[in-house]
Amino acid sequence: METITVEEQNKTALAREMMEKLVDRRVLTALEVCVRCGTCAESCHYYQSDPKTEHTPYYRAEQVRRVYRQFMDPVGQAFPGWFGAKPTTDEALSRLAEIAFSSCTLCHRCTFECPFGVETAEIMRVMRSVATACGYGPEMLVEIANAAIAKEENADLFRDIFLDQVKELEKEVQDKLGSSEARIPVNQKGARLLYVPLAGAHTIVPQAIIFNIARESWTLSMFDTANYAVFLGDITKAKRIAQRIIKEAEALEVQEVIITECGHGYTAMRWDAPKWFGHPLPFKVRNIIEVIDDYIRDGVLPVNPATNGEPVTYHDSCNLGRKGGLLEEPRRVLRAVVGDFREMTPNRLHSYCCGGGSGLVAVPEWKDIRMQAGKLKADQIRQTGAKTVVTSCDNCRFQIGELSQYYDLGVEVTSVSELTAKALV
Amino acid sequence: MSLLEIVAAGIAIAGGVIFVAGIVAILIALQRRPYGVEMAPIKGSPGRGVFWSFTLGMAPWAKASARLHWMAYLRGVILHLSIFAGAAYLIATPWLGVMPGPLRLSLTVLFAIGAVMGLAGFGIRLANPTMRLLSVPDDYFALALVTLFLASGAMSAYSVAYLPFFWVVAGITLAYAPFGKLKHFLYFFYARIFLGLVFGRKNVLE
């Protein structure tokens, strides 16, 4: 007879408790509505790249559904064999964690291909939360999320290094603009905008050039927008990470928080944070693309598309596009700043994930999985004949850069901000 | 009414009562689950999103999956239309005797086609290795029930003599519906509404 340890019993109890807490009306509906018709299979980039049972959305969701039947469904508990309820062991939880974290990028594409609109991504999100609570969250993601919290706790330690780095970047901006007046303001109380970058000069320098040319009243955030707790489904930590920016914005009394080109960072702050905190944020949240789009439409930024003459295509980040609502804004900007813009097919709502979303890019041991899952995106890029791929998400950027090497695409990957800065006349 | 008809009608009514009670229980359980109220300023229209969700969002041309699996999609549409017609027919059966002949003939044909589509469901489920792997007894039983419901409906529309048989099958189907996968008919509306609300407010629906 199989022995169940106390630790295993505790984990199962915790998993049950978490599931009870997290299955809301939307998730319950997603769990109950699926009829396992199988039409979702081809909607998934994992399945398209490697067509096997484990890569179908309904297989993944079904594994969680069977645990739900055991934990929460009285009919499933009464007749487990009939309804497919499954006993939850330590091994099963570990397997479910692996499915939720590495076999689904929560891209939501299958939802729009399903006749019912089953939100498998929401089921997987809950499974990620359950797995994280039970200690099965990928170590790398946990460490990155903890590091973001530690940065706020030790802000004084980082401040001087940060300010020195910003001074260096400011010189770079001044050199590029040929003006010693150009600034990267930090801690500017009363500025109109607080711009939140990512780690990396490519999310500061081009945007600083744009803000300076537009004569914007802005200030640079000390923190970065990445919120890896979102990928873990750890809302407590996600709130703490978001809170750093909220507190900074409140202290500086800004009117708007502008998130850099980061898919999950934008969605977390724009759409999720108000729900987590239970009230609207005391400032407007926009993405840098929306700001650039407005500048170009208002005639504030003089751009010359001929500067970016090579064929360019755009990859819709799932978080920024399908889940974030920014589908047309990047396209309007790109049409203004590039000479030869080409769409991938399908795009926008039906765009395929690059294969690196929802934290996959951060875990080195998942590289093979990512490269396999990204094959479809690589094929799409190749079909456009583009020399440059633009994406508004740093995770997608990293993934597509690696896809380019892996599949020998020979493309450069860049952002909307960088191409805009390049097109300025 | 003969004794057989009285017993069959009793089973159908009992099934209907269990069905209604079961649906109410599902709705209460669903309402008791938390619902995270959206607090972020909206970009699009949740109402238009819901409208999209039940119209263009369900159109076969809007889904690559429908084009790819057009036979399964068509089968599903026919099956579900005939089930809905069967439900309406069930309510009308006490007046079957006065129902116009051409209507009864049309219903016979529709239900017979629906039953064939139900049978085809077994073939599809068994032929696809993933579907076969993921199917549980509930899947097959639910499919058998609706197939039998449509077959008996076709028989009773053709000849009143089969009406007690249809009532018995309908009673069992109704009684089972809130417990097994057949309850997806109710969750379907919720799923489409949530989809429209969530993505409509983000202005991403085309």
Interface residues (C-beta under 8 A of the other chain):
Chain A: V23 D24 R25 R26 L28 T29 A30 E32 V33 C34 V35 R36 C37 G38 T39 C40 A41 E42 S43 T53 T56 Y58 Y59 E62 V75 G81 W82 F83 G84 T111 F112 E113 C114 P115 F116 G117 V118 E119 R270 W271 D272 A273 P274 K275 F277 G278 H279 P280 L281 K284 V285 G321 R322 K323 G324 G325 L327 P346 R348 L349 H350
Chain B: L30 Q31 R33 P34 Y35 G36 V37 E38 M39 A40 P41 K43 G44 S53 G57 M58 K63 A64 S65 A66 L68 H69 A72 Y73 G76 N128 P129 T130 M131 L133 L134 S135 V136 P137 D138 D139 F141 F179 G180 K181 K183 H184 Y187 F188 Y190 A191 R192 F194 L195 V198 F199 K202 N203 V204 L205 E206
